[in-house]
Structures are given as C-alpha cells and as structure tokens.
Amino acid sequence: MARRAAIIVALAVLAVAWGGAAAATCEFTAGEWTTWDEARQCLYSIPNDPAVQALTVDAMAKSAEIYAFLDIANNSPDPNLPVQVDVLAELAAIGQRTYRYDYELHDDLRALYDQLNDAHTQYYAPVCYLSLSATQPIAPISYVDASGEQVVAISPFVNPELVQWYKSRYGIDVMDLLGSQIRDVNGYPAMDYFEGYANNSMGMSKDIGTRFNYAMTIVKPIPKTPSTALGFWQARTKRNPFPRKPWAEYNITYSNGTKADNVVIPWAVMPSTTYTGVQSFLADYKAPKPNCGSVLPRGGAADALRERMAAPSIDRDPQPFALGRAAVPELDAELEAERMRRFGVPGSGAAPDPLFKPLVTSTDLFFYQLNDGKTMVMYLDTMAPSLVETYKALNEGFNAAAENGLTRLIIDLTDNGGGSICFGRSLLAYLQGEDPDKQNWGPQDLPLSPLANNLTATAVRDNVENTIWSPSFYDNQQDEPIANSDRSYLYPGVPHVRGGKLRNYTKLVHINGCGDFGYKIQPKQDFKPEDIIIVTHGFCGSTCALFSNHLALYDNVRTVVVGGLKKREQMQYSSFPGLQVLDDPAIYRQLYQLGQEITVGMPLPGELAPRCLPTTASYRYCIREIYPPTKEYSNKPTEYTFQAATHHVIASKLTALEPQYIWYEVLKYFDS
C-alpha cells in the first residue's frame, strides 16, 4: 500500500509541475531530459510554407513511381496482410490540405507511409523534429500468465538516469512499478490498447503479431548478458507519432495483488541535439543536404556506389537511451523457481551457465551449445556485420560443432532488421556448400514507368553499368550476365494487374554474382536442412527475410516464430521481404548519374524525376520485389504472400524476459 500512496501523492504535484513558467521555445541540451510541453511547443513553432508543401508532395509523388508495391498496395491480395493504400491519391490530398504548422504536414506524410506496414518504405520528417524522442519510463512486455491469459506487464528494464529524472521532477518512483501487470491504458484494456497502437502507429511489418511484438520491449537472447532494444511504443522514433497527450494513465496490479488505478505518468522527451532557440532549431530544418547527399560524379566510383546499394542502412533505429536490468527480488525469485522446476539447474550467480555453453562470441554473431549434447545455437542480429570478424566467428562456430559432435542447428534471428544483400546471399552459399542444386538468389523484378524507361534508356545509351536501371547490374533466370546494351530484360516488360491497376514490370532478374564467395568457404560441419530450425520474433526483415525465406521455401527448413498475439494461430516469421531498399541519397545519386535534374526548385513541365526535398526530411522506397520459388509470374510477390511459420510459440514470463529459454522449447520440433 505504501507504493500506491507514493504514486497518488506524486500525482498531486503534476499540476504544479505542468503549470510552472514555460521554458524558452526550442532551448534544449542534447542528452538532458525535457518535458512533453516544452518539446511540443517547439515542434509547433514553424508555420507551414505552401511552397515547401508543394515541393515536398511533388517529389514524393514522382519518387513513388519507383516503389515496387505502388499498385498492389491499393488492395492487398492476401487477407492476412491487409493493406489498402492509394499512395498517389493520398499524396494529392495532402498537397491540397491546409496546415497551420509545418510539423502537421510532415506528420501526415509519416502516417501515410506507416499505413503501408513496410519498413522499406517510409517518410521521415526534417531532422530537427526527429531530434525530440518522446518516451515513457516503463518498458512493457507481453506473455501468457499461469491462467492462460495473455497480459502486458512492466519489465525490469529501466534507464537509471530517466528513473532519477522522474523521481526528482514528479516524485514518481518508477522502481515501485517494476513487475506489475498493466490492466488498462488511457481507459482501454491493455491488450486492446497495445494492439490498437500496433495496428495504427507502427508501420514496419504487415503481420499484426510482429507489430505487436515491436510495440513491446525487445529482449535479446544472450545468456548472462541482459540486453534490450526499446519498443516502438515506449520510445517514439522517426517512424512513430509524437504522443497526443502529455501523459499516459494506467490501471495496474502489483505482483502482490494490490491494485492501483488512475496512475498518471507524463511523457519525457530526450533531445539528441542542442538547440539555443527557434532559429537554431530552424537551421536544422532547412540545412541543405549537399546535392541531396553525397552525389557521385557521373560515371565514377562504380564500386563504391554498388556497395552502398547492396548494403542499405539497418532497419532498427538508433536507440535514444539504453536500458539495463534492475533487480526485482520477487520477480527474480519467481523466474529462478521456474528455471529450477523446468531444468533442475540454478541460473543465478557468476558461474558459467550449463544450459548455454558459449562456443564463440563476437560483436554480431554468437554460438552456444545446449545441454542435450546435439544442438548448437547460432544467434545473428544483423545482416550488416563486420565481415572479417563475422566470417572468422562463423568458421569457428561450425568448427566447434564438428569438434563437439553437434548435429542440429538453431539459427536465432531475433531483432535482425537486415543489411547487406550480398552478405545474406553469401551466408546462404556457405550453408548450401557443395549442393549441386545450389542457388542463393530468387526471381526479382522492378516496376516500369515513364521515369524507369527513361533511366534505362540513358543507362544503355551512355553505358552506365552500375545503377538499378542498368541492364548489366543483373543476371537472368539462367544465372547468365546481361549485357548493358541488352535493354530487353528491363523494357518493355511484362504486364501485370495488381491492386486493380495495370502496369508493366521487368522480366525476372537478380543482382549478378552477389554473395557467391560464400561457396568458396566450406564449413567443417554440414547441417542438413531437416536438422536446422530458424527462430524469430517476426522482425526478421529485408536481407534477413531473404535469408530465412530462401532456407524455408527452397530447402524446407522449419521456422518458429515467438510472441505476437495468442488469439492468432498463425504468424509470419519474416517481415518486409520486398528485397531492396534505397534511401533518398542513393536514389538521387543514381538519378544524377543518369542525367536527371535533381536540384531543389519548382519542376519544369514534363519532368519525370523527383527533385531534392526542400528540407532535411528524407524517405526510402522498396524498389525491387522478389517472388517465392518460381520461374513464372504465377505467384504474388513475397511481400504480399503470407509466410506462416511452421510453429507459433507464445512467450511465457520466463521466455519473454529471457528469450534464450525458447531454444529448449524448440528442441521438440526437431523430432516432429
């Protein structure tokens, strides 16, 4: 009861804290917490400029023509992946809308692209707006409790500086809340509230279970080393909306059964940049990106450009602050008792854990041996690792498997947002080894439009070989290189009706030679496809999706997805598999190489290419789509094909907080 009383007393001071003298507009120090009111006042300090609105919408509409799913997004063919977004019509409506403040324009654009539920296709507001990250001090998790009901609870992961800030500013002791169950948020049952947020404010993935997982706190499966990534509800990133209200209100139940209602916790905001006022803030709004960002000389630096195209940025945002695991005696004792009940081995203390024997540890790749004497776990959380270190660790891990007689492999891809296409394909080649039917690529195509046709014609005419629209960038379906003078694969294309709209798409192609060096490295332990299981929490995106889908669809490797919603029997194991993403600097580099006018300014009549944005806003598009295994066009693109995991496991409290224990739950599927 003391904890409840402390919170109720803290609520009494909130009106005083909010009602004090307002801070000067847009005065922030990087790394120092501030309030929702101060941040919001700054966000709404720039009036809307109709010229900025017109130039921005024009650029987004023209660039949308390279979006691989522009047509199919109008009406998804798969009811499990519901998307109905007419991007061009919505952009036209935004262009006609009257805004008082500039921030409202950019937030509408963000919300539009979020509806596509595709981390490859996003709009990001100018960098000054993105510098203000709103957060709650509590990190939610979800699991099925002892009664079989799925619940949301407050995890023991906190940021000590943020905890102290709440205590000193509002008198709220966040530590008192750890381990509690959240019954309601802002008047809605907790599960309904977070599912609603995942449906409307997340984007990222077309599977609602995955979006729900990433509204929660993401705990990494690294034994003895608690590590997390912030959920997209707790910490609002460039993809998510700034909170509409200055606070969130909870009804909670403590672990001892005591209930507390109407617990109000204000939002805090972490600035990533120091600003000294509105003019300082405005300088980051219109600061020009030189030539839209590092434009290369026409015809030059082919290798550097190709490398950038093959390795786009990771699809997890930089964390505005870190979380550490706090000691919660009641919760820690409960988890230790559950471990003893299930495994008969204590987990506390500094001694090595006999359930998870470390074999190899590197920055991005980890190997463990389970105590069944048969199984090795490979945990990889990125497809853009340090290549030298990672390949060294990869060989050491497979050598350790051979030395220890391990014949079964669990590949855990939790929180792997993708990275280099060539690395993913090289990893496939490494696992395929000397398979005579080896193939580390899938059939792909690009959407055609007057802009795309113009770009391909220019690439052929000027012999530009290193752009997305250059024929020689690709091989055909027989894995043969395409000559740059051979335009037939990219034009006139093949007609498809998608989303009710007719458009031509290129013939099937794929990046030539990408990742084939993986075939030259022979692992000492050769795991058969039936002895491999892939584990994800749904967010295995981009190149991670390419990798996992290829193993599942071509080699029949089984998949297990963890978490999501209990009420949904099936859930995808991968996300945004649309294949290749280009951020706007890479788009403009290639447009410039191919002779397009990209300078900021009013477009001339008949211009096809987008011009640079008039602010520091940015965007990205998925520009090439991949199909499930086929040499025909009979299948839907993989992005719009529901890829259900072989098995769907809902987390318990133990596996939600320490997800490495899922590896033991997976073992039974090797024999199924």
N, C-alpha and C positions, 0 to 999 in steps of 0.2 A: 504493500500500500504506500510505502514511502516514495517509491519510484513514481507512482501515479500522482501523488501530491506534488512532487517536484515539477512534473510536467505541467500540471494545472497552474502552479504558481508562475512558471515560465510564460504561460500564455498571457498572463495578466500584464506582462511588460512589453508584449509585442506592439500594442498600440502606441506605447511611448516610443519604442524603437523606430516604428514607421513614421511617427508623427513629428520627429525632430526636424531640425533645419536641413534642407536639401543640400547635397553636395554640389559643387560646381559641375556643370554639364561636361561629360566626357573627360574627366580627370581621373585617370586610373594608373596604377603601378603594376607592371607585369608581375604575376605570381602572388599578388596580395588580394585576398577575397574582398568582394564588394557585394552590395545588395541588389536585389531584383529591380527595385525602384530606380536606383542610380543607373543601372545598365539600360533599362527600358527607356529612360529619359534620353539617353544618348542615342539609342537605336532610332528613335523618332525625332532626331534633331535635324535631319537633312530633308528638305522639301522635295517633292517629286519634280523632275525636269522632264517635260513631254519629249524633248529631243533625245534624252537618254533612253526613255521608254521606247521610242520608235526605233532607234538604232539597235537596242538590245533585242527587241522582238524580231526585227528583220533578220539579224544574224542568227538567232535561234531557229527561225523558220527555214532559212536556207541551209543551215548545217543539218537540220533534221533529215534532209534528203539522203544523207549517208547512213542514217540509222537503220540497221539491219531489220528491225521489227516495227518500222513505222506503220506498215499496213496491218499486220497481224494483230497489233496491239489494239486496233479498233474493236476486235471481237475475238477473244481467245477461243481456239478450237477445243480446249480441254477444260471441262468444268472444275477440275481440281486446281486449276491455275487461272482463276478468274481475273481477267484484265479487259477493260473496255474503255480505252482512252483514245480519243481522236486528237493527237498531239497538235496537228496544224490548226484545227478548229479552236482548240483551247488557247493556243498562242494568239490567234486572231482576236479572240475575246479579251485576252489580257492586253493586247495592243490598243483596244478600244476603251478599256476601263479607265475611270477617273480615280486617281490616287492623290491623297493629300501628302503622304510621306513616301520617300523613295524606298524605305525598307519594306513597305507593303507590296510594292512591285516585285522585289526580289523574293519575298517570302511566298508570293503566289506562284512564281516560277519554280521555286524549290518544291512546293506542294504538288504542282503539276507533274514534275518528273518523278517524284516519290510514288505517285499512283501507278507507275509502270512496274514497280517492285523489281527493279533491276539495278544492282549496284554498278553495272557497267554504263548506265545512262543516268546522269544526274546534272543538276544545275546548282552551282554554289554561289552564294551572294558575295559581294565585294569583301575583301579581306578584313576591313575594319569591323564589319558586322560579325564575321566569323571569329574575331578575337575575343568575343564575350561568350564564354561557355557556362550555361546555367546548370546547376546540379543540386541534388538532394544529398544529405549526408548518409543516407541509408542505402545499402546495396541489396536489392531484393533477389531472392532465388525461389524456385518452384519445385515441388516434389509431391509425391503421393504419400500421405501420412499413414499411420497404423490402421486407420479405419477404411483405407482405400480411396479417400477423397483427395483430389489434387488441390493444394493450397499454395499460398505465397507467404514467404517468411522473410525476416530481416536477417541477413547473413552476418557472420562475424568479421567481414572485411570492411575496413574503415581507413580513412586518411587521418592521421593524428592531428595534423595542423587544422584540418577542417573541423574535427571534433572540438578542438580547443576554441576555434572561432565561434562556433555555435554556443559554446558554454559561456564565453565572455560577452558575446553580443546579446544573446537572447536568454541566457540562463538555462538552456536546454542541454541536458546530459545525454548525448546520443548513445553512450555506452549502456545506459539503462535499457535501451530498446533491443539490443542485440539478442538474437534467438527468439524474438517474439513472432507470433503469426499475425499477418495483416488480414483483417476480416473485410474492411471496406476502405475505399479511397474516394474522396470527394463525393460521397453519397452512393457509390456503386460497389457491389460485391467485388472483392479484389480480383478474382479471376476474370470477371467480365470487364473490369476496368483495364487490366493489362492486355487482355485480348483485343479490346477496342483500340487501345493505343497501338498495338502491333498491326492492326488492320489499317489504321488511318494515318499514322505518323512515322512509319519506319522505312518504307521502301525496302531496298536491299535484296529481298528474295520473294519469289512468287508463292512459296509454301508458308501458310499461316503458322505452322508449327515452328519453322525456323525463325520467322519474325518474332514469335513469342519468346523463343529461347534467347534471342539477342536483345529483347527488351529487358531480360533478366541479366544478372551478373554472370560473366563468362569465366568459369574457373578452369585453369589449365591442369591437365593430368600429369603433374610432375611430382612424384612421391617425395616427401620430406621437404619440399620447397614450395610452400603455398604461393600461388601466383594467379592473378586475375586480370581480366580486361573489363573495363567499365561497360555496363549495359547501356543500350541506347535510350533507355528511359531515365536512368539516374543522371547521366551526363549528356546534355544536349549538344550534339556535334553539328557540323556543317550540313548534315543530312536531315536534321530533326528540328521541329519547331521550338522557338523560344516559348517558355510557359506563358499561358494567357493570364494566369492569376499569380499573385506574389507568393502564394503558399500552397501546400497540399495538406489535406485534412484526412486523418486516419482514425479508424477504429481498430484497436489491436488487442491481442490476448497474449499476456506474458506466459513464459514456459511453465509457471506455477499455477496457471489457470485464471489469474487475476485479469480483469478486463479494464481497458481504458478507452473511452470514447472521445471523439472530437479533439484528437491530438493534432494540433496545427504546427507544421514545420515550414518556415519560409524557405524559398529558393535562395541559394547563394550563387554568385557568379565569379568565375575565375577569369580575369583578363590575361591574355597571353602577350599583350603589347602595352607598353607605357604610352599614355596619351596625356597631353597637357591642356586639352580643351577641344572645342569643336573644330577649330582649324587644323589642329594636329590630327584629329580623327579623320577629317575630310581629306587630308593629304594621302592617307592610306586608301581612300575611296577611289580617287581618280589617278593615283600614281600609275603612269603608263607602264605596261609590260613592254619592254623594247621589242618592237616588231612582233607583238603577240607572244613573246617568249622565245628567245634563242633561235631565231630563224637562221638556217644554214645557207651558205651560198648556193645558188642554183647549180646542180650537177656535182656538188662537192660533198666530202665527208660521208660517203655512202655507207661505210661500215658502221660509223657512229649512229647514223640515223636508223639503220636496220636494227641495231642493238636496242635502241630506245623503243622501237615499235614492238620488238619481241618481248620486252620486259617492262610493261606498264607498271604504274605505282600499285602498291599493295592496297587491297580493298578493306583495310581497317584503319580508322583514323588515328592520328597521334593522340595519346592519352593526355588530357589536360592536367591530371594529377595521378598519383599512384595509390593503390590500396594495399594495406597489409592486414594480416590476420590477427585479430585480437583474441586474447584468452577469454573464454566464456565458460567458467567451470562447469555449470550444469550441462551445457551443450557438449563440451569436450568429453565429459564423463559418459554421456549418452552415446556418443559416437564410438568411444573406446569399448563400451559394453557391447555394442552391435558388432564391432570387429571381432571381439573375443567370441561372441556367440557364433559367428559365421565361420571364423578361420582358426580360432583357438590360439591365436598368436597376438601378444600385445603390440601396439603400434607406437606408443609414446616413448620418449627418450631419444638419446642421440645415436644409439647403436644402429647399424645398417638394418634396413627392413628386410626380413627374409622372404616376404611376399613379392618384393620388387627388387631383384638383384641388378644393380647398374652394370651394364656391359660397356657402353660407350656414351660419353657426354660431350656435346659440342654446343655451339651457340644456338643452332636451329634444329639439330637432329639428335634424338636420344634413343638409346636401345636399352631394354630391360629384359631380364629372364624371369618368367613366372615360376612358381614352385611346383608346377606339375611335371617339370623335367622335360617338357616337349615344346613349350611355346616361347617365342621371342616377340616382344612388342617394339615396334618402330614408331616413334612419335615425331611428326614433322609438322610445324605450324606455319610454314611459309613455302611458297614456290619461288622465292627470290632470295635464296640464302647466299652466304659466302661460298662460292663454288669449290675452291680448293679445299677449304676446311670441311665442307659437307661431303664431298666425294671421298675424302680421306676417312671421315667418320662412317660413311656408308660401307666402304670396303671393310673397315674394322668391325662393324656390326655383323656383316654377313660372315666374316672370318670367325667371329666369336660363336655364331650359330653353328658353323661346321665343327668347331673345336668342342662345343658342348653338346653336340648331337641333337640340336633343336630342329624340329621338322615342321613346325607350324608357325605362321606369322600373322600377327595382328598389326595392321597399319592404322594408327590413330591419327586422324587429320583434323582434330578439334581446332576450330578457330583459324583454319587455313584459308585465307582470303585470296590466294592465287599469287601470281608473279610472272615469271618468265615462261612463255610457251615452250621455248627450246629446252629449258631445264625440265619441265614436265615431260616432254617427249623423250628426253634422254633418260629419265627415270623409268619410263615405260620400256625403253630399249634395254636398259640394264636388267629389269626383271624378266623380260622376254628371252634374253640370252640368245641361244642358238636355235630357237624355234624356227623351223623352215617356213612357217606361215606368218612370220613376224610382220607387224605393221603398227607403227606408232603414231599414225595420223588418222583422221576421219574426214569424210567428204564435207566440203565447205562451199559457200558461195557468197556473193555480195549483191546488194540491191542496185539496180540500174536507174538512172535518171538522166536528164539532160546534162547535169553537172558531172556525174560519173562518166558519161560518154565523152564529154569534153576533156576530162582529165586523162582518160585512157588514150584518146587520140593524140594528145600532147605528149604523153609518155612515149608513144610509139614514134611519133614524128621527130622528137628531139632525143630519142634513145636514152631516156631517163629510166634506169633499171631498178631503182630502189625505193619505190613508193607502193602504197597499197593498190594503186591503179596501174602499175607497171606489169605487163604480162610475165616478164622474166622473174618476177618475185615468186612465182608459183610453179608447182608441178601439176600434171594432170592426174586423172584417176588411175593411170597405169604407172604412176610414180616416175614419169618422164619429165624432164625440164621443158618449160615452154619458152620459146624464143621471144625476145622482146618485140620483134617485128610481127609476131603472130597475134593479131588482135582478136581472133575468132573465139577464144575462150571467154573473153570479157565483153564481147559485143557481137551481135545484137542481143544475145542472151536467150533465156528460156522463160516463157510466160507462166506466171502463177497467179491464182486468185487467193488472196489472204486477207482475212478480215473484211471480206466483201469487196476488195479493191484489186484491180488487175495491174500487175507490174512485171517487167522482165527482170530476171536475175541472171547472173553469170552462169556459165557451166560450172561443174564441180571442180574445185581446185584445192590445193593446200600449199603452205609455205614449203619451199624446196629445201631438202637437206637438214632441216631444223631438228637438232637433238640426236642425229644419227650417231654421234660419237659415243653415245651410251652403249651401242652394240659392241664397241671395242673393249669394254671393261667387263670381264667375266667374274661374277660373284662366286665365291667358294661354296656357298650353299644355294642350291637351286630349289626354291619353293614352288611346288605345283599349284596351279590355280585353285584346286579344291582344298588346299592347305593354307589359303590366305583369306582373311576376313578384314574388311575395311570398316572402321568405326568413325562416325562423325556426329556432330550435333546439328547437322543440316547446313551449317555455314561452311561448306567446302566449295569455294567459289572460283570462277574463272579457270585458271590453269589447274587448280585442284579438282574442279569439276571435270575438266578434260581428262585428267589422270584417272580419277575414280570411275567415271563413266566408261572410259575405254576398257579398264580392267573388268568392270561389271558386264558390259554389253558384248565385248569381243571375247573375253576369256572366262566368263561366267563366275567371276569372283563374287562371293557373297558380301552383303553390306548390312551394317547395323546402324541405325540412327537412334540417338538418345534424346530424351526430353520431349519438347513440344507439348501438345495437348492430349491428355488421356482420352478424351471423347472422340478423337480422330484416330481410327485404327491404323491408317497408312500415313506415311510421311516421307518426303524426299530425303535422300542422303546427300544431295548436292544442290548448289544454288548458282544462279546466273551463269549457266554453261554456254552462253551465247558465243563464246570463243574469244574474240579480240576486241579490246577496248583501246580507244585513242583519246587522251586528254587534249584539250584545245591547243596547247602549244605544238603538239605533234601534228594535229590536223593542219594548223596554219603553216608549219614548216613544209608540209607536202604540197599544200596549195601554192605556196610561194615558189617551190621548186618547179611546179607545173604552170607557172606563168600567170597566176591569178592575182588580181588586185585585192589586197587584204588590209590596206591602210584604213584606220578609223575615219569614218566620214559617211555622208549620205551616199548610198549606192546609186550608180548611174542606171538608166533604163536598160533592161535586158541583162544585167549582171546576174550570174548564176551562183557564184561563190559567196560565202558569208564573209563579211569584213570583221576585223577585230572588234571585240566588245569595247564600249566607251568607258568602262570602269574596270576595276580589278576583279570583277566577277569572273567565273570560269565554268567550264562544262566538260562533259565527256559523253561519248557515244560508243555503243557496241556497233562495229562497222562490218563485221563478218560473222556469219552464222555457221554452225556445224550441225550435221544430221546424225541420227543414230546409224548403225552399220547398214549401208545400202550403197549400191551403185546407181540407183534410180532416184527419182524425185517423189517416190510414193509416200515417204514419211514426212511428218511435221518436223520443223526444226527442233533440236533438242531443248531449246529454251522453252518451248511450248509443248513438250512431251513430258507427262508426269512420270518421273523415275522413282517409283516406290522402293524403299529399302527392303531387303529380304526380311529383316526383323526390325520391329519398333519397340524400344525399351523405355519405359517411363522411369525417371530417376526417383530413387528413394532419398531420404535425408542424407544418408551416408554418401551415395554416389553423386548427389547434387553438390555437396561440399568437397568431396574428394573423389573426382571422377575416374581416377585410375582404378578404382574397385570395379568399374564396369568391365575391365578386361577379364576379370574372373567370371562375371556373368555371361560373357561372350563364349567362353570355352565350350559350353554345351552345344553351341551351334556347329562346331566342327564335326560333330557326330550325327547331326540331323540331316 
